[in-house]
Amino acid sequence: MDIKDFYFKEQVYDLDDLIKNPNAYIGGFNTESLVTFMKANRKKYIESGILLIEGGIAFTSSYKEIGQLPIFDDLPSLYGYYLNAMEEYLEEGIAAFYYPSQPIGVKLEKYGGSKTRLTIDNNSLIVSEDVLLQALVYHSQRFFDLLVKQLNHKMYTNELVQIGTIKKSISKLII
C-alpha cells in the first residue's frame, strides 16, 4: 500500500489540460516541497490562519491506483475528512463521505476478516485493514505536523489530537 498526496501550485480551470500537463499544475508530492512553496506564497494561500490549497490523495496497491488526477479538492479538509472516516470505520466497520467541494464519494468498509475495501469515485482497492489504517494515519500525521510545526498553523492542532486518538484505536485493533 502506497499513499501519495499532491498539491497544486496553479489553479485548475481546465481538467483536460490538467490531465495532459499535470506538471504545469502539481507543486509536489508527499508534502515536503509544500513547506518551501508555502513560505514563498504565504499571502496567496493563507486566510485567517487556514491553508487554502487544493490537492489530492492517491492510494496504490498491487499496481492499481485510485484517487489520482483529476480527483482533487481542498487538501487540509480532505485529510480531515479521512480522519473522521477512520474514526467512524473503527467504530462501525464502515464509513463514507463526499469530497469537501465535489460529488466524489469515498467509502471504507470491512471486507472479509482483516481486509478493507477503499472506494473512491466507484474505483476500489481491497487492502489489509491494518496496513491501510496505519499508512493513512501516518500520512495524515505527517501532513498536519508539517502545517503545525513547520508552517506554524496552530489551527490544525485539533487534527493532531484526533490522530493520537485514532492511533490508540488502531493499536487496540492490531493487538
N, C-alpha and C positions, 0 to 999 in steps of 0.2 A: 504494500500500500504506500503510495506516494501522494503527498498533498503539496500543491504549488499555489501560492497566491500571487496575484499581479495587480499593479495599479497603473492607471493611465496618466500620462504626462500631458495629454491633449484631450480636449472634449471630443466625444464621438457624436457626429451628426449623420454619418453615412455608414450603416452596417456593412454594406458591400465593400467600401473602402477599408474598413477595419479588418475584414476577413482577408482582403487582398494584400494589405500593407500593415500587418499588426505591429511591426517595429516602429512605424511612424507614431503609434499611439501608446504602446506599452513602455512604461518607465523602468520597469524592473520586475523581478520575481523574488518571492520569499522575503520581502520587506527590508533587507539590509540596505539596498540602494535608496529606499524610501527616506531614510534619515537625511542623507545628503540632499535629496530632492526637496524635502520639506523645509530644511534650513534655508535653502535658496529661494523657496517660493512660499514662505510662511503666510504672507499677506493675502495671497491668492486663494489658499486652501484652508485657512483657519478663520472661523467666525464664532465669536463668543466662546472660545476655548474648544470648539468642536471641529474635528478634522472632516473636511468636506472633499473627499477624494473617491473616485469610482475605481472599481477593480473587480476581481473575481477570485474564486477559489475553485481549483480544478482537482479532481481525485483520479488517480490512476491505479489500477490493479489488473494484473495478468494482461498487460498491454492494451487494456481498454481504458479510455479516459472519458469522464463526464464532467460537466460544469465548465468546459473550456469555451473559448470565444465562439460565438458572440454573446455569451451569457455573462452579464456583469451587473453591478449595482453599487450602491454606497458601501465601500469596503468595511468601515468600522461597524456599521449597522448589520451588515451581512454576517460578520463574525459574531456579533451579539445575538443574532437570530439562531445561529448554530449552537451557541452556548445554551440558550433557552431550550432548544430542541434536544440537546443532550440530557439536560435535567429531566425533561418530560419522558424521553426514551428510557432513562434509567428507572423512572418510577412506573411507567405504564407499558414499556416494551414497544411503544410506537410513538412517533411524533411527526408532525407535519407543519409546514409553514410556506408562505409565499415570499419571494424576494421582496425587499422593502418597497421598491418602486416599480416592480414589473410583475406580470402574471406568470411567473416561473415558479412552479411548485417543487418543493423538496420534501422527501419523506424518508424517515428512518424507521425500519420495522424489523423485529426479530424474525429470523428466517432459520428454522430448524433449531438445533441445540445451541451452538455457540457462534452462529453466523448472523450477520445483519445485512439487510438489503437497503442500500442507499440509492434513492431515485431522485434525479434532478431532471425536470422537464421531460418526463417519460423515458429517460435513459437510466438504466440501473447497473449497479455493481453489487455483487454478493461477496462480502469480505468477512474475515474473522472479526467478531464483535470487539474483543479487547484491543486488537491492532487498530481498528478504525477509531475507537474512542480515545485511545492513548495518543494516536497521531493527531487527531483533531484538537484535543486539549493542549497538546504540545505546541502546535502551530498557533492556536488562539493565544496561549500564554506568551509566546514569542512576539506576536503582533502587539498585544496590549502592553507588554513590558517595554517594547520599543516606544510606544506612544507616551507612556507614563514616565519612564526612567530616562530615555534618551531625548525625547522631544518635549518633555515637561508638560504633558497634557493631563493634569490631575483629574479631569472629569471622567477618566476611564479607570479609576482605581476600583470602582464597584465591580467591574468586569474581572479584575484580578482576584477579588474576594470570591466571586462566583466560580472562577476557575479552581480555586482552592477547595471549595465545597464539592465540585464535580470530581476532582482528583480523589477525594476521600471516598466518594461513592463508587468510583471505578475500582479503587483498590479493594473495596469490600466485594465487588463483583468478581474480581480475578482470584481472590483467595479461596 
